[in-house]
Amino acid sequence: MAQAIDSMIPGPAGQISVRTKGLESYTNDVVVLVQGANISGTAGYDLTFEGGEDYSFMDAMVERGFGAVTFSIRGYAQSELNGDPLTVQTEQAIEDLAAVIDWLNEQGVSKPHLLGWSWGGRIVGRYAEHNADKVNRLILLDPALGGGQLILPAPEEGWWDNTYEYFMHRLEDEFTEVSAKKALAALVSKEEPKSPNGIRQENAVGSVPVDPTKITNPTLLIYGSAAGGQNYMQGSSPRGDFVEALDTEDKALIIIPGGGDYAHIQNPRRRFHKAIADFLTL
């Protein structure tokens, strides 16, 4: 298990919580891992528990020779939010990602890889549209690319409740070891009991989709075969068409069996680790 270093860095809406692993050894090959809608990057990418093996995505990247960085978007986990949680949407998340990348530049990391899971795929994709020179390679992990049908109703409350029962139900039994479900559910319900409902507000009003014609970085789209059934995963174009439209010849589409929307912490996780590390290895 790689040593985790937790920091608070300045962000546009307050302090941002950042976790790094292996950064001191791999400043020339770093991947930034961007969270989904419900939980922080730390919970989503650094799950560890007694008896669990290879559940930390961050550890898997460090073992394969990469520095790993994740962070919490404003209002998630320990990151500060000075304002309405319903305003924490993709534009605000992009601002926070930009602050983290600027901070990494100050640490000597000039051009990190970006990986975004679910909502994070929308965040990193839209960031890359206008910042190709700041990004090395791009990974879209079961991305909610945006621009699809409206996801109604709009939330009435500013905060989403991350209950133990929600995560026990959300991770499919057929793809997930019971011990992993219990570990994630216990961690999040204790450490991150609430998260901003801004992304649900955005999906209800209408989201701006990632435009593949504006992405020039080498790009991998990867997801579990059972993923994509939720309404929020239905983007403005089919995934195959999205990959074809990317403005780069260095691109790939990989479907891995046996996983859902949380596949990188489900049974096929090792296949995800390998496929992603292989794509990032030049």
N, C-alpha and C positions, 0 to 999 in steps of 0.2 A: 504494500500500500504506500503510495507516494505521500509525502508530507504536504498538508494543506496550509496555505498562508492566506489568511483573511485580512482584508484591508477595507477602509472606507476612503473613497476618493471624491473630489468635488464633482458635482453634476449640475445640470441646468435647473433642477428643481430641488436641490438638496444633496446630501451625501448619498453616494451609491455604494452598495456592498459588493465587493469583488472577491472571488476566490481564485487562487492560482495553484497549480501543481506543476513542478518540473520547470518552471520559468527560468530559474537560475542556470539550468543546464542547456536549454533548447531555445534561446532567444531568436535564433534564425529560422526556426520551424515551429510556429505556435498556431494553435487553433482556438478561436473564440467560439464558445458554445452559448447560443441564445435560446432562452426559455420559451415555453408555451404559455397558454393563457391562464392556467390555474396555479402553477407552482413556480418557484424561483429556479434559477439555473442550478443552484447548489443542491436542491432536493431532486431535480430532474436528472442531473448528470453526475452526482456524487453520492449515490445511495450505497451505504455500507451497513452491514448488520452481521451479527454473529451467525455463522453457518452459511452465509451467503457467499457466492463466488462469482467474481467478474461482473458485479452489478454496477460498479463505478465506471462510468464512461470516461471520466477524467483519468482514472488509473490506467484504463486500457490504452488511452492515447499516449500517456507517459511511457508505458511499457514498450510502445512501438516507436519511441523516439521523438515524441512531440511534447512541447509545453502545452498545458491545457489551462484555459481561462474561462470562467463563467462569472455571471453577475446577476443581480436582482434589479429588474426594472423598477422605477419609482413606485413606492407603495407596496411592493412585494417584499416579504421577509423583513430584513433590517434596513432596506433602502428607504430614504425619507420621501414623503409626499407633502408638499405644501399646497393643498388645494383639493378639488373635488375628485374622488376616485373615478367618477364616470368620464373624466377627461383623459385618463391614462389609456391612450389609443396608439395606433401604429406610429403616427408622427412623433409622439412623445417618446416612444420606445426607440425610434431611430435616433433621436437626440441623445438618449442615454447611451446607446451603442457607440455613437460618435465620440462621446466623452471617454468611454472606456478605450477606444482605439487611440485617441489622443494621449491618454495616460500610458498606454503600452508603448507608443512612440517615444515617450520620455524615458521609458525603461530600456530602450534600445531595440524594441521590436518594430521594425519598419513596415512590414507588409504581412499581417497575419492571414491565415485561412479563416473563413467564416462558416459556421454550421448553425442552421436554424431549424428547430423542431416545431412542427405544428404552426402556431402563430409566429414563432420565431422564424420560420421559413419566409413568411411575408415580410418580416422586419429586415432580414439580411438581404432578401432579394431586392427590395425597394432601396435599401442602402447602396447595394452594388450598382444599381442603375446609374447612379450619379457619382460614384466613388470607385470606379474600377481601378484607378491607380493606387488606392489604399488597401486593396484586397488581393490576395494571392489566388487561392482556389476556393470555390463555393460549393457547400453541401446543403441541399434542401432535403431534410429528413421528415418524410410524411408531412409536407408543408400544407398549411391552409393558405393558399395563394391569394385569396380574396377575389372580389368582383362577381361572386356568384349570386344566388338568390338571397333575399333578405331573410335573416334568421330572427323570427318573431316569437314571442313578444319582446319588446325592449325591456330591460330590467327596471324595476321600480326602486330597488335599493342600490346604494353605491358600492356595496361590498358583497362578494361571493363567499359563502361558507364552505370551507374545506373540511368537511366532516369525515370521520373515520369510515362511516357507512358508504359515503360516496365513492371513495377509492376502492373499497372492498368490492363494490359493484362494478366500478368503471373498468378495472383490469380483468379481461376475460379469463374465466377459469381454465379454459382449454389451452391457453397460451402462457399462463403465469403460475409459478410455484406459489403455494399458499403462504409460505414464509416471507416471500418478497412482497406480496400484497399487504400482509400484516405490517411489515416493516415500513413500507411507504406510507400506509394509512396512519400508522402511529406517529411517524416523523412529522408529516404535514399537519395533521390535526393538532399536534402539540406546538410545533414551532411556527407554522404558517396558517393559523386558523381562519384567516380572512385574506382575500386578495381583491384588487380593484375589479369592478365590473365594466370598466371602460371598453374592453374589447367586445363585450356582448352588446354594449350600446352602439359601437361602430358597426357590428355585423347586422344590427337591426335597422340602422339608418341607411347603410350602404357603404361598402369598403372599396378602396382603390386597389385594383389588382396589381400584382407584379407584372411588368411588361417584359416578356422574354426577349423582345427585339432590342431592348436597351442593355441587356446583360452580355458583356463580352468576356468575362472571366471564365476559365474552365469550370464546368458545373456538373455536379452529380445530383440527380433526383433519385432518392431511394426510399422505399417504404415497405411495410409488411403487407402480405397479400390480402389480409382481412381488413386493412385500414381503409379509410375513405368513406365509410358508410354514414358517418354523421353529416348533417346538413352543412355544418361550418367547413367541412373539408371539400365541398363542391365549389371549385373555382370557376373562373370565367371561360376556361377551355379545358378539354381533356388533357391528362398528363402527357400522353404521347405527343399531342400537338404542341404542348408547351415546350417540350424538349426540342422538337424539330425547329421551333421558332427561335431558340436561343442563338444569339449572334456570335457563336464560337464553334469551331470544328471539334474542340476538345470537350466532349460532353458524353454523358452516359445515363441510362435509365436502368435501375436495378430493382427487381421485385423479389423479396425474400419471403418464403412461406413460413407460416406458423406464428405470425405476430399481428397485432392490431395497432392502434394509434400510439401505444406505449411500447412498441416492439423492441426498442433499444434497451429496455429493462425487463423484457420478457424472455421466453425460452430461446429465441434465435439471436440473442444479443451478441454472441461471439461472432456470428456471421456478419452482423452489422459492423462490429469493431474492425474485422478484417477488410471488408469491402471498402469502408471509409478510409482506413489507413492506407490501403493500396492505392486509392485514387489520389490521396494527398502526397504520396511518395513519387517524386518526379524521377 
